[in-house]
Amino acid sequence: MTDSESIDRPYAAFPVRIGVQVQPQHAQYADIRRTVAAAEEIGVDVAFNWDHFYPLSGEPEGLHFECWTMLAAWAEATERIQFGALVTCNSYRNPDLLADMARTVDHISDGRLIFGIGSGWFEKDYDEYGYEFGTAGGRLDALGEALPRIEQRWAKLNPLPTRDIPVLIGGGGEKKTLKLVAKHANIWHGFGDAETLAHKHAVLDEHCKTIGRDPGEIERSAAVGDKSPEQIGKSLLDVGTRLFTISSSGPDYDLGLLREWVAWRDELNAK
């Protein structure tokens, strides 16, 4: 990275990290637990699940498990890695309760939780569990109202969280979501190719400048799908992405691609 790139993209100073989203679908919990343990052994930095009630692919009524009870179990089952939801749906829990849940999991894990949150989108979850789906704009407004409540509840709890819990916000909306990222998040998680992500980074940087926040404080994260580091690693790296997350689904949870990304990370960070 050149000096000019460092100035243009101060968030490029973060080290390269690798995440894996262990999708809690089409598998028994014992298989999910073994997969998280294997990912930690491989050397992953962050393990994520997701916050849904039904599978997002494959058999729509297939095996599936709930997010936050699983995260509490991961807090005990892992030792080194950070972990969290990619991402919690704000609609499913009272914000103050969610803050308390996160604080508790933070303590169970000795400070390894990443608090991932978004506005929600999977209509089947809402319909089946009795939540009002509403509109995308309304759900984003609700997220904007919830984030200060979560922060305020963290400040009131006894005991307090072990540290300032890092907040990850997922979503690419430029008018609302990225404004919330600028105000509340430590990590932004997005989707798309390098050109798309570079544009989103620039929009986020402008939102940061508007409120007087250093954009270099926000780590940039991206989903890499089924792509290898040879295919997209350099292009995403060049636009400032530093947390690269693959996905793995049950029942087999193939971690071959994860091993490639971890090796790529180690080569880069050794330079």
C-alpha positions in Angstrom: 0.0 0.0 0.0 1.4 3.4 -1.0 1.4 6.5 1.2 -1.3 8.1 -1.0 -3.5 5.0 -0.7 -3.1 5.1 3.1 -4.2 8.7 3.2 -7.2 8.1 0.8 -8.3 5.0 2.6 -7.2 5.2 6.3 -9.2 2.1 7.0 -6.6 0.2 4.9 -4.4 0.3 8.0 -6.4 -2.5 9.6 -4.8 -6.0 9.3 -6.3 -8.5 7.0 -8.7 -10.8 8.8 -10.8 -13.8 7.7 -14.2 -14.7 8.8 -16.5 -17.6 8.2 -20.3 -17.6 8.3 -21.3 -21.1 9.6 -24.9 -21.0 8.3 -27.1 -22.8 11.0 -29.1 -24.7 8.4 -29.5 -28.3 7.2 -27.4 -29.7 10.0 -27.6 -30.9 13.6 -26.1 -28.7 16.2 -23.2 -31.2 16.9 -22.1 -30.7 13.3 -22.3 -26.9 13.6 -20.2 -27.0 16.8 -17.6 -29.2 15.2 -17.4 -26.9 12.2 -16.8 -23.8 14.5 -14.1 -25.8 16.4 -12.5 -26.8 13.1 -12.5 -23.2 11.8 -10.8 -22.0 15.0 -8.2 -24.7 14.5 -7.6 -23.6 10.9 -6.9 -20.1 12.2 -10.0 -18.1 11.3 -10.4 -14.7 13.0 -14.1 -14.5 13.3 -17.0 -17.1 13.2 -20.4 -15.8 12.3 -23.9 -17.4 12.2 -27.0 -15.6 11.1 -30.3 -14.5 12.7 -33.1 -16.4 10.8 -35.7 -18.9 11.8 -35.7 -20.9 8.5 -33.1 -21.9 5.9 -32.3 -19.3 3.3 -31.4 -21.9 0.7 -32.2 -25.6 0.0 -35.2 -27.2 1.6 -37.2 -24.2 3.0 -38.5 -26.3 6.0 -35.1 -28.0 6.6 -33.1 -28.2 9.8 -32.4 -24.8 11.4 -31.4 -23.3 14.8 -31.8 -20.0 16.6 -29.0 -17.4 16.6 -28.4 -16.0 20.0 -28.7 -19.2 22.1 -26.2 -20.6 19.7 -23.8 -17.6 20.2 -23.9 -18.2 24.0 -22.9 -21.8 23.3 -20.1 -20.7 21.0 -18.8 -18.4 23.7 -18.1 -21.5 25.8 -17.0 -23.7 23.0 -14.3 -21.5 21.5 -11.2 -20.0 23.1 -9.5 -17.5 20.7 -11.7 -16.3 17.9 -14.2 -13.5 17.8 -17.7 -14.4 16.9 -21.2 -13.0 16.3 -24.2 -12.8 14.1 -24.0 -11.7 10.5 -26.3 -10.2 11.3 -28.9 -9.9 14.1 -32.3 -8.8 12.9 -33.3 -5.7 14.9 -37.0 -6.5 14.6 -36.9 -9.8 16.6 -36.0 -8.6 20.1 -36.6 -5.6 22.3 -33.4 -3.4 22.0 -32.8 -3.2 25.7 -33.2 -7.0 26.0 -30.9 -7.5 23.0 -28.3 -5.2 24.7 -28.4 -7.3 27.8 -28.1 -10.6 25.9 -25.1 -9.2 24.1 -23.5 -8.0 27.3 -24.0 -11.5 28.8 -22.5 -13.3 25.9 -19.6 -10.8 25.9 -18.9 -11.8 29.5 -19.2 -15.5 28.8 -16.6 -15.2 26.1 -14.2 -12.9 28.0 -14.8 -10.1 25.5 -14.8 -11.8 22.1 -18.3 -10.9 20.8 -18.9 -8.8 17.7 -22.3 -7.3 17.8 -23.6 -7.6 14.3 -27.0 -6.0 13.5 -29.1 -5.1 10.6 -32.7 -4.0 9.8 -34.0 -7.4 8.7 -35.4 -8.6 5.3 -36.6 -12.2 5.3 -40.3 -12.0 5.2 -41.0 -15.6 6.0 -39.4 -15.1 9.4 -41.7 -12.2 10.2 -44.8 -14.0 9.0 -44.2 -17.3 10.8 -43.1 -15.7 14.1 -45.7 -13.0 14.2 -43.6 -9.9 13.6 -44.9 -7.0 11.5 -42.9 -6.9 8.3 -43.7 -3.3 7.4 -41.5 -1.6 4.9 -37.7 -1.5 4.3 -37.7 2.1 5.2 -39.7 1.5 8.4 -37.4 -1.3 9.4 -34.3 1.0 8.9 -36.0 3.7 10.9 -36.5 1.2 13.7 -32.9 0.2 13.6 -31.9 3.9 13.9 -34.1 4.2 17.0 -32.8 0.9 18.5 -29.0 1.6 18.2 -29.0 4.5 20.8 -31.1 2.4 23.1 -28.7 -0.5 22.9 -25.8 1.9 23.6 -27.6 3.5 26.5 -28.5 0.1 28.0 -24.9 -1.1 27.8 -23.9 2.0 29.9 -26.5 1.1 32.6 -25.9 -2.6 33.0 -24.3 -4.1 36.1 -21.8 -5.4 35.4 -20.9 -3.3 32.4 -19.7 -5.1 29.2 -16.1 -6.2 29.4 -15.2 -3.4 26.9 -16.8 -1.3 24.2 -18.4 -4.1 22.3 -17.6 -3.7 18.6 -20.7 -3.0 16.5 -20.9 -4.4 13.0 -23.7 -3.1 10.7 -24.6 -4.9 7.6 -26.3 -3.4 4.5 -25.5 -1.1 1.7 -28.3 1.5 1.7 -26.6 4.9 1.1 -29.1 7.3 2.6 -30.0 5.5 5.8 -27.8 2.4 6.5 -24.4 4.0 5.8 -25.4 7.0 7.9 -26.1 4.6 10.8 -22.7 3.0 10.2 -21.0 6.3 10.3 -22.6 7.1 13.6 -22.6 3.8 15.5 -20.5 1.1 13.9 -16.9 -0.2 14.2 -17.3 -2.5 11.2 -19.3 -2.1 8.0 -20.2 -5.3 6.1 -21.2 -5.1 2.5 -21.7 -7.1 -0.7 -20.6 -6.7 -4.3 -17.5 -6.5 -6.5 -14.6 -4.1 -5.9 -16.1 -1.3 -7.9 -19.4 -1.5 -5.9 -17.6 -1.7 -2.6 -15.3 1.2 -3.4 -18.3 3.4 -4.2 -20.0 2.4 -0.9 -16.7 3.1 1.0 -16.7 6.6 -0.5 -20.3 7.3 0.5 -19.6 6.0 4.0 -16.5 8.2 4.2 -18.6 11.3 3.3 -21.1 10.4 6.0 -18.3 10.2 8.5 -16.9 13.6 7.5 -20.3 15.1 7.8 -20.6 14.2 11.5 -16.9 14.7 12.2 -15.8 11.1 12.5 -12.6 9.6 11.2 -13.5 7.1 8.5 -10.4 5.2 9.4 -12.1 4.0 12.6 -14.4 1.8 10.7 -13.1 -1.6 9.5 -14.5 -2.6 6.0 -15.8 -6.1 5.7 -17.1 -8.0 2.6 -18.7 -11.3 1.8 -16.6 -13.2 -0.7 -19.2 -15.9 -1.6 -17.5 -19.0 -3.2 -14.6 -17.0 -4.7 -11.0 -17.8 -4.0 -8.4 -15.2 -2.9 -6.8 -15.6 -6.3 -10.0 -14.5 -8.0 -11.0 -11.5 -5.9 -8.6 -11.0 -3.0 -6.4 -8.3 -4.5 -9.2 -6.3 -6.0 -11.1 -6.1 -2.7 -7.9 -5.5 -0.8 -7.1 -2.6 -3.1 -10.4 -0.8 -2.3 -9.8 -1.1 1.5 -11.6 -4.3 2.5 -9.8 -5.9 5.4 -12.3 -8.5 6.8 -13.1 -11.2 4.2 -15.9 -13.6 5.1 -16.8 -16.9 3.3 -20.0 -18.8 3.9 -20.4 -22.5 4.6 -23.7 -24.4 4.8 -24.8 -27.7 6.3 -24.9 -30.6 6.1 -21.3 -30.9 4.9 -19.7 -27.6 5.9 -16.8 -27.7 3.5 -13.9 -25.6 4.8 -11.5 -26.0 1.9 -12.0 -22.5 0.7 -11.6 -21.1 4.2 -8.1 -22.7 4.3 -7.2 -20.9 1.1 -8.2 -17.5 2.5 -6.4 -18.1 5.8 -3.2 -19.0 4.0 -3.6 -15.8 1.8 -4.1 -13.7 5.0 -1.0 -15.2 6.6 1.1 -14.4 3.5 -0.1 -10.8 3.4 0.2 -10.1 7.1 3.7 -11.5 7.1 4.9 -8.8 4.7 
